[in-house]
Amino acid sequence: MLTDVGLTVVFFDGVCGLCDRFVSFLLARDADSRLRFAPLQGDLARRELEPLGHDPSQLDSVFVIADWQGPQQRVLTRSHAILHAVSRLGGVWSLAARTGLLVPSAIADPIYGFVARRRYRLFGTFETCPLPRPEWRQRFLE
C-alpha cells in the first residue's frame, strides 16, 4: 500500500553520497512536505527502529516509517522503502512508484543490494552527515 495520510520518515545513511543525492531528490520534489528525514547514525533511528525490530546500524538499507506515529505505522526497507518515499511526492512520481511495485521484491531487492554494496565506491562518502540547505532544515528530525 503506497498511500496514507500521515508523515513518512526516511532514515538514510548520513555519510553515503548516493543516499545524500536521494534525499536531495526527494526534498526538491516534495512540495507538500510529506516527508521527514533522519540519519541512521542518529538517536532517533535507534529509538524508532529498534523497538520495531530493525537494526539502524544496518547501513545497507534505507528504512522508511510510513504513517509515522499514526494508526497504520509500518516499517519498509530496501526497494519498498524507496518506492514508498517516491510515491509520497505525488503526481507522476506516484505513478512511477506504483509501476516499480510491479517488479517483484525477489528481483528488486537483489538489485538494490548490488547497488548498496558498491555505493560508497561509486558515489563516495562524507566525513560527517552534510548539513541540509537552510530552507530544508526543518524537514530533518535530527
A tleap script that builds the chain and sets N, CA, C and O, in Angstrom:
source leaprc.protein.ff14SB
mol = sequence {
  NMET LEU THR ASP VAL GLY LEU THR VAL VAL
  PHE PHE ASP GLY VAL CYS GLY LEU CYS ASP
  ARG PHE VAL SER PHE LEU LEU ALA ARG ASP
  ALA ASP SER ARG LEU ARG PHE ALA PRO LEU
  GLN GLY ASP LEU ALA ARG ARG GLU LEU GLU
  PRO LEU GLY HIE ASP PRO SER GLN LEU ASP
  SER VAL PHE VAL ILE ALA ASP TRP GLN GLY
  PRO GLN GLN ARG VAL LEU THR ARG SER HIE
  ALA ILE LEU HIE ALA VAL SER ARG LEU GLY
  GLY VAL TRP SER LEU ALA ALA ARG THR GLY
  LEU LEU VAL PRO SER ALA ILE ALA ASP PRO
  ILE TYR GLY PHE VAL ALA ARG ARG ARG TYR
  ARG LEU PHE GLY THR PHE GLU THR CYS PRO
  LEU PRO ARG PRO GLU TRP ARG GLN ARG PHE
  LEU CGLU
}
set mol.1.N position { 0.853 -1.182 0.000 }
set mol.1.CA position { 0.000 0.000 0.000 }
set mol.1.C position { 0.894 1.240 0.000 }
set mol.1.O position { 1.769 1.374 0.856 }
set mol.2.N position { 0.681 2.136 -0.944 }
set mol.2.CA position { 1.534 3.296 -1.066 }
set mol.2.C position { 0.920 4.577 -0.523 }
set mol.2.O position { 1.631 5.573 -0.390 }
set mol.3.N position { -0.343 4.593 -0.210 }
set mol.3.CA position { -0.950 5.830 0.248 }
set mol.3.C position { -1.305 5.745 1.720 }
set mol.3.O position { -1.727 4.701 2.216 }
set mol.4.N position { -1.127 6.861 2.408 }
set mol.4.CA position { -1.581 7.021 3.776 }
set mol.4.C position { -1.600 8.504 4.062 }
set mol.4.O position { -1.073 9.288 3.273 }
set mol.5.N position { -2.189 8.907 5.165 }
set mol.5.CA position { -2.353 10.326 5.438 }
set mol.5.C position { -1.253 10.890 6.325 }
set mol.5.O position { -1.076 12.108 6.372 }
set mol.6.N position { -0.517 10.053 7.021 }
set mol.6.CA position { 0.489 10.524 7.965 }
set mol.6.C position { 1.816 10.870 7.306 }
set mol.6.O position { 2.006 10.728 6.098 }
set mol.7.N position { 2.704 11.322 8.144 }
set mol.7.CA position { 4.048 11.634 7.672 }
set mol.7.C position { 4.830 10.358 7.389 }
set mol.7.O position { 4.558 9.297 7.949 }
set mol.8.N position { 5.787 10.493 6.522 }
set mol.8.CA position { 6.715 9.415 6.212 }
set mol.8.C position { 8.097 9.870 6.636 }
set mol.8.O position { 8.538 10.958 6.267 }
set mol.9.N position { 8.784 9.037 7.416 }
set mol.9.CA position { 10.150 9.355 7.831 }
set mol.9.C position { 11.104 8.453 7.059 }
set mol.9.O position { 10.960 7.231 7.048 }
set mol.10.N position { 12.075 9.084 6.416 }
set mol.10.CA position { 13.096 8.374 5.651 }
set mol.10.C position { 14.372 8.370 6.475 }
set mol.10.O position { 14.944 9.426 6.744 }
set mol.11.N position { 14.821 7.185 6.877 }
set mol.11.CA position { 16.086 7.023 7.592 }
set mol.11.C position { 17.129 6.577 6.577 }
set mol.11.O position { 16.951 5.573 5.888 }
set mol.12.N position { 18.213 7.329 6.493 }
set mol.12.CA position { 19.216 7.102 5.456 }
set mol.12.C position { 20.615 7.096 6.055 }
set mol.12.O position { 20.833 7.611 7.151 }
set mol.13.N position { 21.552 6.514 5.332 }
set mol.13.CA position { 22.962 6.514 5.735 }
set mol.13.C position { 23.490 7.934 5.545 }
set mol.13.O position { 23.636 8.405 4.417 }
set mol.14.N position { 23.770 8.602 6.642 }
set mol.14.CA position { 24.140 10.008 6.615 }
set mol.14.C position { 25.478 10.335 5.992 }
set mol.14.O position { 25.747 11.505 5.718 }
set mol.15.N position { 26.322 9.359 5.757 }
set mol.15.CA position { 27.629 9.641 5.156 }
set mol.15.C position { 27.730 9.130 3.722 }
set mol.15.O position { 28.792 9.242 3.109 }
set mol.16.N position { 26.666 8.580 3.181 }
set mol.16.CA position { 26.654 7.979 1.848 }
set mol.16.C position { 26.312 9.029 0.783 }
set mol.16.O position { 25.303 9.726 0.889 }
set mol.17.N position { 27.148 9.129 -0.224 }
set mol.17.CA position { 26.905 10.072 -1.308 }
set mol.17.C position { 25.631 9.772 -2.076 }
set mol.17.O position { 24.895 10.696 -2.422 }
set mol.18.N position { 25.351 8.512 -2.349 }
set mol.18.CA position { 24.121 8.140 -3.053 }
set mol.18.C position { 22.891 8.473 -2.212 }
set mol.18.O position { 21.904 8.996 -2.728 }
set mol.19.N position { 22.953 8.171 -0.932 }
set mol.19.CA position { 21.826 8.467 -0.036 }
set mol.19.C position { 21.574 9.971 0.030 }
set mol.19.O position { 20.426 10.413 0.033 }
set mol.20.N position { 22.647 10.750 0.083 }
set mol.20.CA position { 22.528 12.203 0.112 }
set mol.20.C position { 21.841 12.699 -1.164 }
set mol.20.O position { 20.990 13.587 -1.105 }
set mol.21.N position { 22.204 12.138 -2.299 }
set mol.21.CA position { 21.564 12.528 -3.559 }
set mol.21.C position { 20.080 12.141 -3.566 }
set mol.21.O position { 19.239 12.899 -4.050 }
set mol.22.N position { 19.769 10.962 -3.029 }
set mol.22.CA position { 18.378 10.522 -2.975 }
set mol.22.C position { 17.553 11.455 -2.087 }
set mol.22.O position { 16.446 11.847 -2.455 }
set mol.23.N position { 18.086 11.805 -0.932 }
set mol.23.CA position { 17.381 12.717 -0.021 }
set mol.23.C position { 17.190 14.081 -0.702 }
set mol.23.O position { 16.109 14.664 -0.608 }
set mol.24.N position { 18.200 14.588 -1.372 }
set mol.24.CA position { 18.075 15.866 -2.084 }
set mol.24.C position { 17.020 15.786 -3.184 }
set mol.24.O position { 16.250 16.726 -3.382 }
set mol.25.N position { 16.987 14.659 -3.899 }
set mol.25.CA position { 15.976 14.428 -4.933 }
set mol.25.C position { 14.578 14.517 -4.325 }
set mol.25.O position { 13.703 15.196 -4.864 }
set mol.26.N position { 14.371 13.834 -3.204 }
set mol.26.CA position { 13.061 13.838 -2.549 }
set mol.26.C position { 12.697 15.236 -2.058 }
set mol.26.O position { 11.577 15.697 -2.280 }
set mol.27.N position { 13.617 15.904 -1.402 }
set mol.27.CA position { 13.351 17.239 -0.864 }
set mol.27.C position { 12.955 18.224 -1.961 }
set mol.27.O position { 12.040 19.027 -1.778 }
set mol.28.N position { 13.637 18.164 -3.089 }
set mol.28.CA position { 13.379 19.100 -4.181 }
set mol.28.C position { 11.999 18.898 -4.807 }
set mol.28.O position { 11.468 19.811 -5.438 }
set mol.29.N position { 11.418 17.717 -4.638 }
set mol.29.CA position { 10.150 17.394 -5.290 }
set mol.29.C position { 8.978 17.235 -4.327 }
set mol.29.O position { 7.846 17.033 -4.766 }
set mol.30.N position { 9.228 17.323 -3.032 }
set mol.30.CA position { 8.184 17.122 -2.023 }
set mol.30.C position { 7.494 18.447 -1.701 }
set mol.30.O position { 7.705 19.024 -0.635 }
set mol.31.N position { 6.677 18.915 -2.626 }
set mol.31.CA position { 6.029 20.221 -2.490 }
set mol.31.C position { 5.067 20.285 -1.306 }
set mol.31.O position { 4.847 21.357 -0.743 }
set mol.32.N position { 4.494 19.141 -0.924 }
set mol.32.CA position { 3.524 19.121 0.174 }
set mol.32.C position { 4.155 18.784 1.527 }
set mol.32.O position { 3.440 18.604 2.513 }
set mol.33.N position { 5.471 18.697 1.583 }
set mol.33.CA position { 6.206 18.424 2.829 }
set mol.33.C position { 5.681 17.194 3.552 }
set mol.33.O position { 5.443 17.234 4.760 }
set mol.34.N position { 5.500 16.111 2.826 }
set mol.34.CA position { 5.009 14.860 3.413 }
set mol.34.C position { 6.126 14.019 4.018 }
set mol.34.O position { 5.869 13.094 4.789 }
set mol.35.N position { 7.359 14.342 3.667 }
set mol.35.CA position { 8.497 13.528 4.098 }
set mol.35.C position { 9.319 14.244 5.155 }
set mol.35.O position { 9.481 15.464 5.128 }
set mol.36.N position { 9.837 13.445 6.095 }
set mol.36.CA position { 10.810 13.911 7.078 }
set mol.36.C position { 12.010 12.993 6.971 }
set mol.36.O position { 11.908 11.884 6.445 }
set mol.37.N position { 13.151 13.456 7.471 }
set mol.37.CA position { 14.395 12.734 7.264 }
set mol.37.C position { 15.209 12.673 8.549 }
set mol.37.O position { 15.161 13.575 9.385 }
set mol.38.N position { 15.959 11.583 8.680 }
set mol.38.CA position { 16.873 11.424 9.814 }
set mol.38.C position { 17.946 10.416 9.414 }
set mol.38.O position { 17.657 9.447 8.712 }
set mol.39.N position { 19.184 10.643 9.859 }
set mol.39.CA position { 20.250 9.689 9.536 }
set mol.39.C position { 20.134 8.425 10.380 }
set mol.39.O position { 19.701 8.464 11.532 }
set mol.40.N position { 20.525 7.320 9.791 }
set mol.40.CA position { 20.545 6.047 10.522 }
set mol.40.C position { 21.528 6.087 11.684 }
set mol.40.O position { 21.385 5.326 12.641 }
set mol.41.N position { 22.510 6.951 11.613 }
set mol.41.CA position { 23.523 7.041 12.655 }
set mol.41.C position { 23.048 7.820 13.880 }
set mol.41.O position { 23.795 7.939 14.851 }
set mol.42.N position { 21.846 8.344 13.860 }
set mol.42.CA position { 21.368 9.182 14.957 }
set mol.42.C position { 20.555 8.445 16.009 }
set mol.42.O position { 20.207 7.274 15.853 }
set mol.43.N position { 20.264 9.163 17.082 }
set mol.43.CA position { 19.487 8.613 18.194 }
set mol.43.C position { 18.047 8.298 17.789 }
set mol.43.O position { 17.479 7.305 18.243 }
set mol.44.N position { 17.464 9.129 16.950 }
set mol.44.CA position { 16.075 8.909 16.549 }
set mol.44.C position { 15.913 7.570 15.834 }
set mol.44.O position { 14.935 6.860 16.067 }
set mol.45.N position { 16.847 7.226 14.982 }
set mol.45.CA position { 16.773 5.937 14.279 }
set mol.45.C position { 16.768 4.791 15.285 }
set mol.45.O position { 15.993 3.844 15.155 }
set mol.46.N position { 17.634 4.884 16.281 }
set mol.46.CA position { 17.688 3.842 17.309 }
set mol.46.C position { 16.375 3.772 18.079 }
set mol.46.O position { 15.834 2.688 18.299 }
set mol.47.N position { 15.865 4.934 18.489 }
set mol.47.CA position { 14.626 4.973 19.276 }
set mol.47.C position { 13.417 4.477 18.487 }
set mol.47.O position { 12.538 3.826 19.052 }
set mol.48.N position { 13.360 4.771 17.213 }
set mol.48.CA position { 12.187 4.416 16.414 }
set mol.48.C position { 12.277 3.025 15.793 }
set mol.48.O position { 11.285 2.297 15.770 }
set mol.49.N position { 13.446 2.649 15.291 }
set mol.49.CA position { 13.560 1.399 14.532 }
set mol.49.C position { 13.774 0.162 15.402 }
set mol.49.O position { 13.198 -0.891 15.129 }
set mol.50.N position { 14.592 0.278 16.441 }
set mol.50.CA position { 14.877 -0.904 17.271 }
set mol.50.C position { 13.622 -1.520 17.899 }
set mol.50.O position { 13.468 -2.741 17.852 }
set mol.51.N position { 12.716 -0.719 18.490 }
set mol.51.CA position { 11.506 -1.329 19.065 }
set mol.51.C position { 10.620 -2.019 18.016 }
set mol.51.O position { 9.797 -2.872 18.349 }
set mol.52.N position { 10.801 -1.639 16.754 }
set mol.52.CA position { 10.016 -2.243 15.676 }
set mol.52.C position { 10.754 -3.414 15.032 }
set mol.52.O position { 10.332 -3.939 14.002 }
set mol.53.N position { 11.876 -3.817 15.662 }
set mol.53.CA position { 12.596 -4.997 15.205 }
set mol.53.C position { 13.605 -4.773 14.100 }
set mol.53.O position { 13.970 -5.716 13.397 }
set mol.54.N position { 14.071 -3.529 13.930 }
set mol.54.CA position { 15.036 -3.223 12.871 }
set mol.54.C position { 16.313 -2.641 13.465 }
set mol.54.O position { 16.277 -1.930 14.470 }
set mol.55.N position { 17.425 -2.948 12.842 }
set mol.55.CA position { 18.734 -2.528 13.316 }
set mol.55.C position { 19.231 -1.339 12.503 }
set mol.55.O position { 19.612 -1.512 11.346 }
set mol.56.N position { 19.239 -0.125 13.082 }
set mol.56.CA position { 19.672 1.046 12.328 }
set mol.56.C position { 21.159 1.053 11.987 }
set mol.56.O position { 21.597 1.840 11.148 }
set mol.57.N position { 21.935 0.186 12.628 }
set mol.57.CA position { 23.356 0.115 12.256 }
set mol.57.C position { 23.538 -0.672 10.955 }
set mol.57.O position { 24.648 -0.760 10.432 }
set mol.58.N position { 22.471 -1.232 10.448 }
set mol.58.CA position { 22.470 -1.934 9.169 }
set mol.58.C position { 22.377 -0.871 8.073 }
set mol.58.O position { 21.289 -0.559 7.589 }
set mol.59.N position { 23.523 -0.325 7.689 }
set mol.59.CA position { 23.555 0.835 6.805 }
set mol.59.C position { 23.354 0.493 5.334 }
set mol.59.O position { 23.417 1.380 4.482 }
set mol.60.N position { 23.117 -0.762 5.027 }
set mol.60.CA position { 22.945 -1.123 3.624 }
set mol.60.C position { 21.492 -1.029 3.176 }
set mol.60.O position { 21.151 -1.526 2.103 }
set mol.61.N position { 20.627 -0.404 3.973 }
set mol.61.CA position { 19.230 -0.237 3.591 }
set mol.61.C position { 18.723 1.125 4.020 }
set mol.61.O position { 19.073 1.628 5.087 }
set mol.62.N position { 17.897 1.710 3.175 }
set mol.62.CA position { 17.095 2.850 3.585 }
set mol.62.C position { 15.908 2.259 4.338 }
set mol.62.O position { 15.338 1.252 3.919 }
set mol.63.N position { 15.543 2.886 5.441 }
set mol.63.CA position { 14.360 2.484 6.193 }
set mol.63.C position { 13.348 3.611 6.093 }
set mol.63.O position { 13.711 4.785 6.167 }
set mol.64.N position { 12.099 3.265 5.926 }
set mol.64.CA position { 11.022 4.247 5.898 }
set mol.64.C position { 9.989 3.823 6.926 }
set mol.64.O position { 9.578 2.664 6.973 }
set mol.65.N position { 9.578 4.770 7.743 }
set mol.65.CA position { 8.417 4.531 8.595 }
set mol.65.C position { 7.268 5.289 7.949 }
set mol.65.O position { 7.234 6.520 7.953 }
set mol.66.N position { 6.334 4.537 7.399 }
set mol.66.CA position { 5.140 5.106 6.783 }
set mol.66.C position { 4.108 5.365 7.864 }
set mol.66.O position { 3.992 4.598 8.820 }
set mol.67.N position { 3.365 6.440 7.711 }
set mol.67.CA position { 2.351 6.852 8.690 }
set mol.67.C position { 2.969 6.924 10.087 }
set mol.67.O position { 2.436 6.373 11.050 }
set mol.68.N position { 4.102 7.615 10.170 }
set mol.68.CA position { 4.865 7.731 11.409 }
set mol.68.C position { 3.976 8.230 12.541 }
set mol.68.O position { 3.311 9.259 12.420 }
set mol.69.N position { 3.976 7.496 13.628 }
set mol.69.CA position { 3.209 7.772 14.847 }
set mol.69.C position { 1.698 7.749 14.610 }
set mol.69.O position { 0.932 8.269 15.421 }
set mol.70.N position { 1.277 7.152 13.508 }
set mol.70.CA position { -0.150 7.045 13.205 }
set mol.70.C position { -0.647 5.627 13.379 }
set mol.70.O position { 0.132 4.736 13.717 }
set mol.71.N position { -1.933 5.401 13.154 }
set mol.71.CA position { -2.523 4.076 13.374 }
set mol.71.C position { -2.049 3.015 12.371 }
set mol.71.O position { -2.123 1.820 12.659 }
set mol.72.N position { -1.574 3.432 11.222 }
set mol.72.CA position { -1.113 2.484 10.198 }
set mol.72.C position { 0.410 2.434 10.114 }
set mol.72.O position { 0.956 2.011 9.095 }
set mol.73.N position { 1.109 2.861 11.177 }
set mol.73.CA position { 2.572 2.921 11.147 }
set mol.73.C position { 3.172 1.565 10.783 }
set mol.73.O position { 2.774 0.529 11.317 }
set mol.74.N position { 4.141 1.592 9.859 }
set mol.74.CA position { 4.840 0.376 9.452 }
set mol.74.C position { 6.209 0.746 8.916 }
set mol.74.O position { 6.429 1.864 8.451 }
set mol.75.N position { 7.134 -0.216 8.988 }
set mol.75.CA position { 8.498 -0.001 8.507 }
set mol.75.C position { 8.660 -0.702 7.163 }
set mol.75.O position { 8.268 -1.856 6.990 }
set mol.76.N position { 9.240 0.018 6.231 }
set mol.76.CA position { 9.556 -0.528 4.913 }
set mol.76.C position { 11.066 -0.456 4.723 }
set mol.76.O position { 11.719 0.463 5.216 }
set mol.77.N position { 11.610 -1.426 4.011 }
set mol.77.CA position { 13.050 -1.456 3.778 }
set mol.77.C position { 13.336 -1.653 2.292 }
set mol.77.O position { 12.466 -2.027 1.506 }
set mol.78.N position { 14.579 -1.386 1.948 }
set mol.78.CA position { 15.125 -1.647 0.621 }
set mol.78.C position { 14.262 -1.047 -0.491 }
set mol.78.O position { 13.926 0.135 -0.428 }
set mol.79.N position { 13.900 -1.827 -1.500 }
set mol.79.CA position { 13.180 -1.279 -2.656 }
set mol.79.C position { 11.802 -0.738 -2.264 }
set mol.79.O position { 11.369 0.278 -2.809 }
set mol.80.N position { 11.111 -1.390 -1.338 }
set mol.80.CA position { 9.795 -0.886 -0.926 }
set mol.80.C position { 9.909 0.451 -0.206 }
set mol.80.O position { 9.020 1.292 -0.329 }
set mol.81.N position { 10.985 0.660 0.541 }
set mol.81.CA position { 11.199 1.946 1.208 }
set mol.81.C position { 11.384 3.053 0.181 }
set mol.81.O position { 10.788 4.123 0.297 }
set mol.82.N position { 12.205 2.794 -0.813 }
set mol.82.CA position { 12.466 3.785 -1.868 }
set mol.82.C position { 11.167 4.106 -2.605 }
set mol.82.O position { 10.828 5.274 -2.798 }
set mol.83.N position { 10.447 3.067 -3.013 }
set mol.83.CA position { 9.221 3.280 -3.780 }
set mol.83.C position { 8.157 4.016 -2.967 }
set mol.83.O position { 7.439 4.856 -3.508 }
set mol.84.N position { 8.052 3.711 -1.684 }
set mol.84.CA position { 7.075 4.419 -0.853 }
set mol.84.C position { 7.435 5.900 -0.749 }
set mol.84.O position { 6.569 6.761 -0.902 }
set mol.85.N position { 8.701 6.197 -0.492 }
set mol.85.CA position { 9.125 7.599 -0.381 }
set mol.85.C position { 8.833 8.346 -1.680 }
set mol.85.O position { 8.323 9.466 -1.652 }
set mol.86.N position { 9.151 7.737 -2.802 }
set mol.86.CA position { 8.896 8.379 -4.101 }
set mol.86.C position { 7.391 8.560 -4.320 }
set mol.86.O position { 6.963 9.577 -4.867 }
set mol.87.N position { 6.594 7.589 -3.899 }
set mol.87.CA position { 5.136 7.692 -4.084 }
set mol.87.C position { 4.559 8.888 -3.352 }
set mol.87.O position { 3.556 9.453 -3.788 }
set mol.88.N position { 5.172 9.280 -2.253 }
set mol.88.CA position { 4.664 10.400 -1.448 }
set mol.88.C position { 4.859 11.749 -2.134 }
set mol.88.O position { 4.319 12.761 -1.686 }
set mol.89.N position { 5.632 11.762 -3.224 }
set mol.89.CA position { 5.836 13.002 -3.964 }
set mol.89.C position { 4.606 13.379 -4.783 }
set mol.89.O position { 4.447 14.531 -5.187 }
set mol.90.N position { 3.740 12.401 -5.023 }
set mol.90.CA position { 2.524 12.652 -5.787 }
set mol.90.C position { 2.774 12.692 -7.285 }
set mol.90.O position { 3.896 12.492 -7.751 }
set mol.91.N position { 1.723 12.951 -8.019 }
set mol.91.CA position { 1.791 13.113 -9.465 }
set mol.91.C position { 2.440 11.954 -10.191 }
set mol.91.O position { 2.194 10.787 -9.886 }
set mol.92.N position { 3.264 12.295 -11.146 }
set mol.92.CA position { 3.931 11.289 -11.969 }
set mol.92.C position { 4.842 10.393 -11.135 }
set mol.92.O position { 5.069 9.234 -11.482 }
set mol.93.N position { 5.361 10.932 -10.039 }
set mol.93.CA position { 6.249 10.141 -9.182 }
set mol.93.C position { 5.478 9.014 -8.501 }
set mol.93.O position { 6.002 7.911 -8.343 }
set mol.94.N position { 4.255 9.281 -8.102 }
set mol.94.CA position { 3.427 8.242 -7.506 }
set mol.94.C position { 3.138 7.144 -8.526 }
set mol.94.O position { 3.171 5.957 -8.200 }
set mol.95.N position { 2.858 7.543 -9.741 }
set mol.95.CA position { 2.623 6.569 -10.808 }
set mol.95.C position { 3.881 5.740 -11.070 }
set mol.95.O position { 3.799 4.524 -11.247 }
set mol.96.N position { 5.030 6.389 -11.094 }
set mol.96.CA position { 6.298 5.671 -11.309 }
set mol.96.C position { 6.539 4.663 -10.183 }
set mol.96.O position { 6.988 3.545 -10.433 }
set mol.97.N position { 6.239 5.062 -8.943 }
set mol.97.CA position { 6.434 4.149 -7.805 }
set mol.97.C position { 5.487 2.957 -7.901 }
set mol.97.O position { 5.889 1.823 -7.638 }
set mol.98.N position { 4.253 3.201 -8.271 }
set mol.98.CA position { 3.296 2.100 -8.429 }
set mol.98.C position { 3.755 1.143 -9.529 }
set mol.98.O position { 3.610 -0.073 -9.402 }
set mol.99.N position { 4.297 1.688 -10.585 }
set mol.99.CA position { 4.828 0.856 -11.665 }
set mol.99.C position { 6.011 0.042 -11.155 }
set mol.99.O position { 6.157 -1.130 -11.499 }
set mol.100.N position { 6.854 0.663 -10.337 }
set mol.100.CA position { 8.000 -0.038 -9.754 }
set mol.100.C position { 7.595 -1.216 -8.893 }
set mol.100.O position { 8.334 -2.194 -8.780 }
set mol.101.N position { 6.417 -1.126 -8.282 }
set mol.101.CA position { 5.931 -2.230 -7.446 }
set mol.101.C position { 5.572 -3.470 -8.258 }
set mol.101.O position { 5.392 -4.549 -7.695 }
set mol.102.N position { 5.468 -3.324 -9.564 }
set mol.102.CA position { 5.204 -4.479 -10.420 }
set mol.102.C position { 6.404 -5.421 -10.479 }
set mol.102.O position { 6.264 -6.603 -10.793 }
set mol.103.N position { 7.590 -4.878 -10.173 }
set mol.103.CA position { 8.791 -5.710 -10.124 }
set mol.103.C position { 8.784 -6.432 -8.778 }
set mol.103.O position { 8.775 -5.782 -7.732 }
set mol.104.N position { 8.788 -7.755 -8.789 }
set mol.104.CA position { 8.742 -8.492 -7.517 }
set mol.104.C position { 9.961 -8.181 -6.630 }
set mol.104.O position { 11.064 -7.957 -7.128 }
set mol.105.N position { 9.739 -8.173 -5.318 }
set mol.105.CA position { 10.832 -7.938 -4.372 }
set mol.105.C position { 11.974 -8.922 -4.571 }
set mol.105.O position { 13.135 -8.585 -4.340 }
set mol.106.N position { 11.649 -10.130 -4.996 }
set mol.106.CA position { 12.683 -11.154 -5.230 }
set mol.106.C position { 13.657 -10.724 -6.328 }
set mol.106.O position { 14.774 -11.236 -6.397 }
set mol.107.N position { 13.251 -9.805 -7.172 }
set mol.107.CA position { 14.136 -9.261 -8.211 }
set mol.107.C position { 14.669 -7.898 -7.785 }
set mol.107.O position { 15.867 -7.635 -7.889 }
set mol.108.N position { 13.772 -7.025 -7.300 }
set mol.108.CA position { 14.155 -5.651 -6.958 }
set mol.108.C position { 15.150 -5.583 -5.803 }
set mol.108.O position { 16.104 -4.807 -5.865 }
set mol.109.N position { 14.950 -6.370 -4.761 }
set mol.109.CA position { 15.834 -6.292 -3.596 }
set mol.109.C position { 17.257 -6.773 -3.883 }
set mol.109.O position { 18.194 -6.159 -3.374 }
set mol.110.N position { 17.477 -7.829 -4.664 }
set mol.110.CA position { 18.861 -8.167 -5.016 }
set mol.110.C position { 19.553 -7.071 -5.837 }
set mol.110.O position { 20.752 -6.841 -5.675 }
set mol.111.N position { 18.811 -6.403 -6.704 }
set mol.111.CA position { 19.389 -5.271 -7.456 }
set mol.111.C position { 19.732 -4.147 -6.484 }
set mol.111.O position { 20.805 -3.550 -6.572 }
set mol.112.N position { 18.818 -3.861 -5.556 }
set mol.112.CA position { 19.067 -2.859 -4.517 }
set mol.112.C position { 20.335 -3.224 -3.749 }
set mol.112.O position { 21.196 -2.373 -3.523 }
set mol.113.N position { 20.448 -4.495 -3.348 }
set mol.113.CA position { 21.620 -4.954 -2.592 }
set mol.113.C position { 22.909 -4.820 -3.375 }
set mol.113.O position { 23.943 -4.460 -2.813 }
set mol.114.N position { 22.859 -5.106 -4.665 }
set mol.114.CA position { 24.036 -4.975 -5.534 }
set mol.114.C position { 24.538 -3.528 -5.518 }
set mol.114.O position { 25.734 -3.280 -5.364 }
set mol.115.N position { 23.617 -2.582 -5.677 }
set mol.115.CA position { 23.989 -1.161 -5.659 }
set mol.115.C position { 24.449 -0.758 -4.258 }
set mol.115.O position { 25.439 -0.040 -4.115 }
set mol.116.N position { 23.741 -1.212 -3.228 }
set mol.116.CA position { 24.073 -0.838 -1.850 }
set mol.116.C position { 25.490 -1.262 -1.473 }
set mol.116.O position { 26.195 -0.528 -0.781 }
set mol.117.N position { 25.907 -2.436 -1.924 }
set mol.117.CA position { 27.254 -2.914 -1.599 }
set mol.117.C position { 28.345 -2.101 -2.286 }
set mol.117.O position { 29.491 -2.119 -1.837 }
set mol.118.N position { 28.024 -1.395 -3.351 }
set mol.118.CA position { 29.013 -0.649 -4.132 }
set mol.118.C position { 28.847 0.870 -4.045 }
set mol.118.O position { 29.596 1.612 -4.680 }
set mol.119.N position { 27.879 1.329 -3.270 }
set mol.119.CA position { 27.535 2.751 -3.287 }
set mol.119.C position { 28.649 3.661 -2.800 }
set mol.119.O position { 28.822 4.751 -3.346 }
set mol.120.N position { 29.409 3.253 -1.795 }
set mol.120.CA position { 30.494 4.106 -1.313 }
set mol.120.C position { 31.558 4.277 -2.396 }
set mol.120.O position { 32.061 5.378 -2.620 }
set mol.121.N position { 31.887 3.191 -3.052 }
set mol.121.CA position { 32.898 3.238 -4.104 }
set mol.121.C position { 32.417 4.063 -5.294 }
set mol.121.O position { 33.192 4.822 -5.875 }
set mol.122.N position { 31.143 3.918 -5.660 }
set mol.122.CA position { 30.613 4.598 -6.836 }
set mol.122.C position { 30.231 6.053 -6.587 }
set mol.122.O position { 30.404 6.902 -7.462 }
set mol.123.N position { 29.712 6.342 -5.395 }
set mol.123.CA position { 29.168 7.674 -5.129 }
set mol.123.C position { 29.892 8.426 -4.021 }
set mol.123.O position { 29.562 9.579 -3.741 }
set mol.124.N position { 30.865 7.799 -3.392 }
set mol.124.CA position { 31.655 8.456 -2.366 }
set mol.124.C position { 30.972 8.507 -1.011 }
set mol.124.O position { 29.828 8.086 -0.842 }
set mol.125.N position { 31.722 9.043 -0.050 }
set mol.125.CA position { 31.221 9.203 1.310 }
set mol.125.C position { 31.608 10.582 1.829 }
set mol.125.O position { 32.437 11.275 1.240 }
set mol.126.N position { 30.996 10.958 2.931 }
set mol.126.CA position { 31.299 12.202 3.627 }
set mol.126.C position { 31.916 11.845 4.977 }
set mol.126.O position { 31.635 10.783 5.532 }
set mol.127.N position { 32.742 12.719 5.493 }
set mol.127.CA position { 33.301 12.519 6.835 }
set mol.127.C position { 32.195 12.545 7.881 }
set mol.127.O position { 32.196 11.750 8.821 }
set mol.128.N position { 31.252 13.467 7.710 }
set mol.128.CA position { 30.090 13.583 8.594 }
set mol.128.C position { 28.868 13.811 7.721 }
set mol.128.O position { 28.988 14.119 6.535 }
set mol.129.N position { 27.719 13.660 8.302 }
set mol.129.CA position { 26.464 13.889 7.582 }
set mol.129.C position { 26.405 15.355 7.145 }
set mol.129.O position { 26.513 16.249 7.983 }
set mol.130.N position { 26.233 15.615 5.836 }
set mol.130.CA position { 26.189 17.006 5.373 }
set mol.130.C position { 24.980 17.758 5.929 }
set mol.130.O position { 23.924 17.171 6.164 }
set mol.131.N position { 25.149 19.048 6.133 }
set mol.131.CA position { 24.033 19.876 6.587 }
set mol.131.C position { 23.121 20.173 5.406 }
set mol.131.O position { 23.595 20.476 4.311 }
set mol.132.N position { 21.815 20.087 5.627 }
set mol.132.CA position { 20.879 20.407 4.546 }
set mol.132.C position { 20.830 21.914 4.298 }
set mol.132.O position { 21.258 22.713 5.132 }
set mol.133.N position { 20.304 22.279 3.141 }
set mol.133.CA position { 20.093 23.700 2.840 }
set mol.133.C position { 19.221 24.318 3.942 }
set mol.133.O position { 18.396 23.626 4.539 }
set mol.134.N position { 19.398 25.597 4.209 }
set mol.134.CA position { 18.595 26.245 5.264 }
set mol.134.C position { 17.086 26.064 5.079 }
set mol.134.O position { 16.371 25.861 6.060 }
set mol.135.N position { 16.597 26.132 3.853 }
set mol.135.CA position { 15.155 26.008 3.616 }
set mol.135.C position { 14.635 24.588 3.839 }
set mol.135.O position { 13.423 24.379 3.891 }
set mol.136.N position { 15.530 23.615 3.972 }
set mol.136.CA position { 15.130 22.227 4.182 }
set mol.136.C position { 15.362 21.745 5.610 }
set mol.136.O position { 14.924 20.651 5.966 }
set mol.137.N position { 16.031 22.527 6.420 }
set mol.137.CA position { 16.444 22.056 7.758 }
set mol.137.C position { 15.282 21.642 8.639 }
set mol.137.O position { 15.417 20.692 9.411 }
set mol.138.N position { 14.158 22.310 8.555 }
set mol.138.CA position { 13.007 21.953 9.394 }
set mol.138.C position { 12.442 20.592 9.036 }
set mol.138.O position { 11.663 20.036 9.809 }
set mol.139.N position { 12.810 20.037 7.885 }
set mol.139.CA position { 12.320 18.723 7.448 }
set mol.139.C position { 13.149 17.576 8.041 }
set mol.139.O position { 12.781 16.408 7.926 }
set mol.140.N position { 14.272 17.928 8.675 }
set mol.140.CA position { 15.145 16.928 9.298 }
set mol.140.C position { 14.808 16.841 10.784 }
set mol.140.O position { 14.805 17.846 11.496 }
set mol.141.N position { 14.530 15.648 11.227 }
set mol.141.CA position { 14.134 15.448 12.619 }
set mol.141.C position { 15.327 15.380 13.543 }
set mol.141.O position { 15.188 15.462 14.763 }
set mol.142.N position { 16.507 15.229 12.952 }
set mol.142.CA position { 17.720 15.128 13.753 }
set mol.142.C position { 18.888 15.609 12.930 }
set mol.142.O position { 20.022 15.612 13.411 }
savepdb mol mol.pdb
quit
